[in-house]
Amino acid sequence: MCVVGSANLDLVASTLRLPAPGETVLGTDYAEHAGGKGLNQAVAAARAGATTTFIGAVGRDDAGRFLLDQLAGAGIDTVVERSARPTGRAVITVDAAGENSIVVVAGANAEVRVTAVPPAEVLLTQLEVPLAAVAAALELARAAGTRTVLNPAPAVQLPDRLLPLVDVLVPNEHELGLIGSADALIAAGVGAVVTTLGAAGVRVITHDQEWHVPPFPVEPVDTTGAGDAFCGALAARLAAGDPLDLAVRAAAAAGALATTRRGAVPSMPTAVEIAALLAR
């Protein structure tokens, strides 16, 4: 499978509670991790068992070299532009309950261009790279008969012409509220809308079906990257040939497991861990 998306260095501060506007709070810990929705989802897909290629951009800086090393270490092939801009950053604050607030600075991600997509069963992309790159990737994938998965995050109003190119749209509840109702998206040409509901599970709507996947009970410590774990595992299972219902359930297990560890990339579960939680 192929992932088109962002690669960031995550700067993570832990606090007892998230600060209010204008407030300073003391941190309890600090860490730096590989991140960005594209990179996170590529690692999640690879750990879930998919042979994965990542298309993106990083800077010619230490952070860029670090991210490329992380991708290589996860066994992911890369088609990565080296930009004069700095590597993207995400500034993340995580509280004691595992909730987070995130500011993303695009940097080199703003220069992602897609002129070709390697042969793949599934293309997965998000919206932390230019919309033109996302559109090009979806168009090339559709022309090649590749199944397409779009995680519309951060949420923007999607052009009408893109919606029929999306086989599976994966927003969270907040993102869905910004881009339109699931029924309207299906009517506009989206194949299926898979809405993640956090502790309430997952809702799936297709042209002729609707169902709910209940959550897996876990003790969360950090929700950063849980949505990316879900998307990566979903795409990996679809690439492996799973029907949508089984792929969504595996993705829900992956998302739940990701909340039990700190950091985005470090939290991505393996196929064995996902299978074990499904078995329980």
C-alpha positions in Angstrom: 0.0 0.0 0.0 1.0 3.7 -0.4 0.7 6.6 2.0 0.9 10.2 0.8 1.3 12.7 3.6 3.2 14.7 6.2 6.3 14.0 8.2 6.9 16.0 11.4 9.1 16.1 14.4 6.8 15.9 17.4 7.8 18.1 20.4 5.7 16.7 23.3 5.2 18.3 26.7 3.4 16.5 29.4 1.4 18.5 32.0 -1.2 17.7 34.7 -3.7 19.7 32.8 -3.9 21.6 29.5 -3.4 25.4 29.9 -6.2 27.8 29.4 -5.7 30.7 27.0 -3.0 33.0 28.3 -2.1 30.6 31.1 1.3 29.0 31.8 1.5 25.6 33.5 4.4 23.6 34.6 5.3 20.5 32.6 6.1 17.1 34.1 8.0 15.6 31.1 9.3 16.3 27.6 10.1 14.1 24.6 10.7 14.3 20.9 9.3 11.7 18.5 8.8 11.1 14.8 5.3 12.2 13.8 3.1 13.8 11.2 -0.1 12.1 10.1 1.4 10.7 7.0 4.4 9.2 8.7 2.4 8.0 11.7 -0.1 6.2 9.4 2.7 4.7 7.3 4.3 3.2 10.4 0.9 2.1 11.7 0.2 0.3 8.3 3.6 -1.3 8.2 3.3 -2.6 11.8 -0.1 -3.9 11.0 1.5 -6.0 8.3 1.3 -4.0 5.1 4.2 -3.6 2.7 4.2 0.2 2.7 5.6 3.1 0.6 5.6 6.7 1.9 5.5 9.8 -0.3 6.3 13.1 1.4 8.9 15.8 2.0 11.3 16.7 4.8 13.9 19.5 5.2 17.7 19.2 4.7 18.2 19.3 8.5 18.8 17.0 11.4 15.0 16.5 11.9 14.6 15.4 8.3 17.4 12.9 8.6 16.0 11.6 11.8 12.5 11.0 10.2 14.0 9.2 7.2 15.9 6.9 9.6 12.6 6.2 11.4 10.9 5.3 8.2 13.7 3.1 7.1 13.8 1.4 10.5 10.1 0.6 10.1 10.8 -1.1 6.8 9.0 1.5 4.7 10.1 2.5 1.2 10.2 6.2 0.7 9.7 8.7 -2.2 10.7 11.8 -0.2 11.6 15.3 -1.4 14.4 17.1 0.4 13.2 20.7 0.8 15.0 23.9 1.6 12.3 24.6 4.2 12.7 23.2 7.7 11.2 19.8 8.5 7.6 20.1 9.8 7.0 20.3 13.5 4.1 19.5 15.8 4.0 21.1 19.2 1.9 18.8 21.5 0.7 19.2 25.1 -0.6 16.1 26.8 -2.4 16.2 30.2 -2.6 13.6 32.9 -5.9 12.1 31.5 -4.3 11.6 28.1 -6.0 14.4 26.3 -3.9 16.7 24.0 -3.7 19.9 22.2 -1.6 20.2 19.0 -0.2 23.0 16.8 1.2 21.8 13.5 3.7 23.9 11.4 3.9 22.5 7.9 7.5 23.4 6.9 8.6 21.1 4.2 5.2 19.4 4.1 3.9 22.4 2.1 6.1 21.3 -0.8 4.8 17.8 -1.2 4.0 17.1 -4.9 2.6 13.8 -6.4 3.3 13.0 -10.0 3.2 9.2 -9.7 1.8 6.6 -7.3 3.5 3.1 -7.1 1.3 0.1 -7.8 -0.7 -0.6 -4.6 -3.9 -2.2 -3.3 -4.7 0.9 -1.2 -3.7 4.6 -1.2 -4.1 6.4 2.1 -3.8 10.1 2.4 -4.7 13.1 4.8 -4.8 16.9 4.7 -1.5 18.0 6.3 0.0 18.3 2.8 -1.3 20.6 0.0 -4.8 19.8 -1.3 -3.4 19.7 -4.8 -1.1 16.8 -3.8 -4.0 15.0 -2.2 -6.1 15.5 -5.3 -3.3 14.3 -7.6 -2.8 11.2 -5.5 -6.5 10.3 -5.5 -6.8 10.8 -9.2 -3.7 8.7 -10.0 -4.9 6.0 -7.7 -8.4 5.9 -9.1 -7.0 5.7 -12.6 -4.9 2.7 -11.6 -7.8 0.9 -9.9 -6.3 1.4 -6.4 -8.7 1.6 -3.5 -8.6 5.1 -1.8 -8.8 6.0 1.9 -8.8 9.7 2.9 -8.5 10.9 6.5 -9.8 14.5 6.3 -7.6 16.0 9.0 -7.1 18.8 9.6 -10.6 19.3 8.3 -11.3 21.6 5.4 -14.3 21.8 3.0 -13.5 19.2 0.4 -14.1 20.1 -3.3 -17.0 18.3 -4.8 -14.8 16.8 -7.5 -12.7 14.9 -5.0 -15.5 13.1 -3.2 -16.2 10.5 -5.9 -12.5 9.6 -5.8 -12.7 8.5 -2.1 -13.7 4.9 -1.4 -13.4 5.3 2.3 -13.5 8.6 4.2 -12.3 8.4 7.9 -13.1 11.6 9.9 -13.5 11.9 13.6 -16.8 13.4 14.9 -15.4 17.0 15.0 -14.1 16.7 11.4 -17.3 15.3 10.1 -19.2 18.3 11.6 -17.0 20.6 9.6 -17.1 18.8 6.2 -20.8 17.7 6.1 -23.0 14.9 7.2 -22.2 11.3 6.4 -25.4 11.0 4.3 -24.5 14.1 2.2 -21.0 12.8 1.6 -22.3 9.4 0.5 -24.8 11.1 -1.8 -21.9 13.1 -3.3 -20.0 10.0 -4.2 -18.0 8.8 -1.2 -18.0 5.0 -0.9 -18.2 4.7 2.9 -17.9 7.1 5.8 -16.1 5.6 8.8 -16.4 8.1 11.8 -14.3 7.5 14.8 -16.1 8.5 18.0 -13.3 8.2 20.6 -14.6 6.4 23.7 -17.9 5.7 21.9 -16.4 3.5 19.2 -16.9 3.8 15.5 -19.9 4.5 13.2 -19.8 3.2 9.6 -22.2 4.3 6.9 -22.2 3.1 3.3 -24.7 3.4 0.4 -26.9 0.6 1.8 -25.7 -0.1 5.4 -25.0 1.5 8.7 -23.4 -0.1 11.8 -21.6 0.7 15.0 -18.4 -0.8 16.3 -18.2 -0.7 20.1 -14.9 0.6 21.7 -12.3 -1.7 23.2 -11.9 -1.1 27.0 -8.4 0.2 27.7 -6.7 2.6 30.2 -5.6 5.6 28.0 -2.4 7.5 28.9 -2.0 9.5 25.7 -4.5 9.9 22.8 -1.8 11.3 20.4 -1.7 9.2 17.3 -4.7 7.0 18.1 -6.5 8.2 15.0 -3.5 7.6 12.9 -3.1 4.1 14.3 -6.8 3.5 13.3 -6.3 4.8 9.7 -3.0 2.9 9.1 -4.4 -0.4 10.4 -7.7 0.1 8.5 -5.8 0.6 5.2 -3.5 -2.3 6.0 -6.4 -4.7 6.5 -8.2 -3.5 3.4 -4.9 -4.0 1.5 -4.8 -7.5 2.8 -8.3 -8.2 1.4 -10.4 -7.9 4.6 -14.0 -6.7 4.1 -14.8 -3.3 5.5 -16.5 -4.5 8.7 -13.5 -6.7 9.7 -11.0 -4.0 8.7 -12.8 -1.4 10.8 -12.9 -3.7 13.9 -9.1 -4.3 13.6 -8.6 -0.6 13.2 -10.6 0.1 16.3 -8.4 -2.3 18.2 -5.3 -0.6 16.9 -6.6 2.8 17.9 -7.4 1.6 21.4 -3.9 0.1 21.8 -2.3 3.3 20.7 -3.8 5.2 23.6 -2.1 3.0 26.1 1.4 4.3 25.2 3.0 7.7 25.0 4.0 9.3 21.7 2.6 8.8 18.2 5.0 6.5 16.4 6.1 4.7 19.6 2.5 3.8 20.3 1.6 2.1 16.9 0.7 -1.5 17.6 1.9 -4.6 15.7 -0.3 -7.0 13.9 0.3 -9.6 16.7 -0.9 -7.1 19.3 -4.0 -6.1 17.3 -4.9 -9.8 16.8 -4.4 -10.5 20.6 -6.8 -7.7 21.5 -9.4 -8.8 18.9 -9.1 -12.3 20.4 -9.9 -11.0 23.9 
